């Protein structure tokens, strides 16, 4: 079995359903754009009410979308009865988060039995082009047999 082969043939609908239950992602207006084995993308339109004092998207919002992308990238490879939780992450901010839309993409670097390591990037998109805003490395715990809370 390839390290990026899903254990659940219905992984995409399970991941999208879980994302739909995330109140924070709904609150900030984030949407799941892509779900593939070991690879997830979340997009967020820029909103002035999510900025910090300089008018840039707040770092907490930037890390929220890339953390979710990392967790869901790990979940694409998990078994049908597993859920995921972030154990740890490290984020580096490379440039101000300003643009029309933020795109957080994450991929699995290593899948383990209980921990999955993911890498994620956030890019700001605007008519002038694309700018790399942040990079994250995340450790995601796989929790077998632990159903998510339905809302």
C-alpha positions as CSV (number, residue, x, y, z in Angstrom):
1,X,0.0,0.0,0.0
2,X,1.3,3.5,-0.9
3,X,1.8,5.8,2.1
4,X,-0.7,8.1,0.5
5,X,-3.4,5.5,-0.2
6,X,-6.6,6.3,1.8
7,X,-7.8,3.6,4.2
8,X,-11.3,4.9,3.7
9,X,-12.7,4.9,0.1
10,X,-15.2,7.5,1.2
11,X,-12.5,9.8,2.6
12,X,-13.5,12.9,0.6
13,X,-17.1,13.1,1.7
14,X,-16.1,12.3,5.3
15,X,-13.6,15.1,5.3
16,X,-16.0,17.6,3.7
17,X,-18.7,16.7,6.3
18,X,-16.3,17.2,9.1
19,X,-15.2,20.5,7.7
20,X,-18.8,21.5,7.5
21,X,-19.2,21.0,11.2
22,X,-16.4,23.5,12.1
23,X,-18.1,26.6,13.4
24,X,-14.9,28.6,13.3
25,X,-14.4,28.0,9.5
26,X,-18.0,29.0,8.9
27,X,-17.6,32.1,11.1
28,X,-14.5,33.3,9.1
29,X,-15.9,32.3,5.7
30,X,-13.4,29.6,4.9
31,X,-14.3,27.0,2.2
32,X,-12.7,23.7,1.4
33,X,-11.5,23.9,-2.2
34,X,-9.8,20.6,-2.7
35,X,-9.7,17.1,-1.1
36,X,-7.3,14.5,-2.4
37,X,-5.4,11.7,-0.7
38,X,-2.9,13.4,1.6
39,X,-3.6,16.8,0.1
40,X,-6.2,19.5,1.1
41,X,-6.8,23.1,0.2
42,X,-8.8,25.7,2.1
43,X,-9.6,29.2,0.7
44,X,-10.6,32.3,2.6
45,X,-11.7,35.6,1.1
46,X,-9.9,38.6,2.7
47,X,-12.2,40.3,5.2
48,X,-11.5,43.6,7.0
49,X,-13.1,42.3,10.2
50,X,-10.4,39.6,10.5
51,X,-7.4,42.0,10.4
52,X,-5.0,43.2,13.0
53,X,-4.0,46.8,13.7
54,X,-2.0,47.2,10.4
55,X,-4.8,45.9,8.2
56,X,-3.2,42.5,7.5
57,X,-5.2,39.3,8.1
58,X,-4.6,38.4,11.7
59,X,-2.0,35.6,12.3
60,X,-4.6,33.7,14.3
61,X,-6.8,33.5,11.2
62,X,-3.8,32.5,9.0
63,X,-2.8,29.7,11.3
64,X,-6.4,28.6,11.7
65,X,-6.9,27.9,8.0
66,X,-3.5,26.2,7.5
67,X,-3.9,24.1,10.8
68,X,-7.3,22.9,9.5
69,X,-5.8,22.1,6.1
70,X,-3.1,20.0,7.8
71,X,-5.5,18.2,10.0
72,X,-7.8,17.3,7.1
73,X,-4.8,16.3,4.9
74,X,-4.0,13.8,7.6
75,X,-7.7,12.7,7.9
76,X,-7.8,11.9,4.2
77,X,-5.5,9.0,4.9
78,X,-7.1,7.8,8.2
79,X,-9.5,4.9,8.6
80,X,-13.2,5.4,8.4
81,X,-13.6,5.3,12.2
82,X,-10.7,7.7,13.0
83,X,-10.8,11.4,13.7
84,X,-7.8,13.8,14.1
85,X,-6.5,16.4,16.5
86,X,-3.6,18.7,16.2
87,X,-0.8,17.9,18.7
88,X,1.7,20.6,17.8
89,X,2.5,23.1,15.1
90,X,5.2,25.5,14.1
91,X,4.4,28.5,11.9
92,X,6.7,30.9,10.2
93,X,5.2,34.1,8.8
94,X,7.0,35.2,5.6
95,X,5.1,38.2,4.4
96,X,2.1,40.3,5.4
97,X,-1.3,38.5,4.8
98,X,-3.0,40.9,2.5
99,X,-4.7,40.2,-0.8
100,X,-8.1,39.3,-2.2
101,X,-8.0,35.7,-1.0
102,X,-5.8,33.4,1.1
103,X,-5.2,29.8,0.0
104,X,-4.0,27.3,2.5
105,X,-2.7,24.1,1.1
106,X,-1.4,21.2,3.1
107,X,0.1,17.8,2.4
108,X,1.1,14.8,4.4
109,X,4.8,14.3,4.7
110,X,4.7,11.1,6.8
111,X,1.8,9.0,7.9
112,X,2.3,6.9,11.0
113,X,0.0,4.7,13.0
114,X,-0.8,7.3,15.6
115,X,0.9,10.5,14.4
116,X,0.9,12.1,10.9
117,X,3.3,14.9,10.0
118,X,2.0,17.5,7.6
119,X,3.3,20.7,5.9
120,X,1.2,23.6,4.9
121,X,1.6,26.9,3.1
122,X,-0.6,30.0,2.9
123,X,-0.5,32.2,-0.1
124,X,-2.2,35.5,-0.6
125,X,-3.8,36.0,-4.0
126,X,-4.4,39.3,-5.7
127,X,-4.6,40.8,-9.2
128,X,-0.9,41.6,-8.8
129,X,0.0,38.0,-8.3
130,X,0.6,35.5,-5.5
131,X,2.6,36.0,-2.3
132,X,3.8,33.3,0.1
133,X,2.5,34.3,3.5
134,X,3.2,31.5,5.9
135,X,4.5,27.9,6.3
136,X,3.5,25.4,8.9
137,X,4.7,22.0,10.0
138,X,2.1,20.2,12.1
139,X,1.9,16.9,14.0
140,X,-1.6,15.5,13.8
141,X,-2.8,12.7,16.2
142,X,-5.0,10.0,14.6
143,X,-7.7,8.9,17.1
144,X,-9.2,5.6,16.1
145,X,-12.7,4.7,17.1
146,X,-13.5,8.2,18.2
147,X,-16.5,9.6,16.4
148,X,-16.7,13.3,15.9
149,X,-19.5,15.2,17.7
150,X,-22.4,15.9,15.4
151,X,-23.8,19.4,15.5
